């Protein structure tokens, strides 16, 4: 086998393994379905049946929204865009972490470690019966 053929096969295999692992890793994050209700994004409370947070990827948003449940009527919604350099923040149950430079945030978007100095963009959240509404107007940080 020639070197060029070997590299082509080896690189293709590695790329395939990385893509398969990446897709598998992403699929474990809870992505909630939503609908529009006026200017708000509406998510069913039942999306939290087996988790404390869900991700919402509204049309027109470059980054997903992390929606965290604290109790049946208390939720926080933050945009997963790091305020340090704009990288996408990784969501966890009790923290949000930027893989680019290590900034961390609390589940409600407050900075817990630098280099970021500004909180994540937060959205106003209300509830109606069995629905959670994320209002597109932002809270002031």
Secondary structure as UniProt FT lines:
FT   HELIX           3..27
FT   STRAND          35..37
FT   TURN            38..39
FT   STRAND          40..44
FT   HELIX           45..48
FT   STRAND          53..56
FT   TURN            59..60
FT   STRAND          65..71
FT   TURN            72..73
FT   STRAND          74..79
FT   TURN            83..85
FT   STRAND          88..91
FT   STRAND          96..98
FT   TURN            99..101
FT   STRAND          104..105
FT   TURN            107..108
FT   STRAND          111..113
FT   STRAND          122..128
FT   TURN            129..130
FT   STRAND          131..138
//
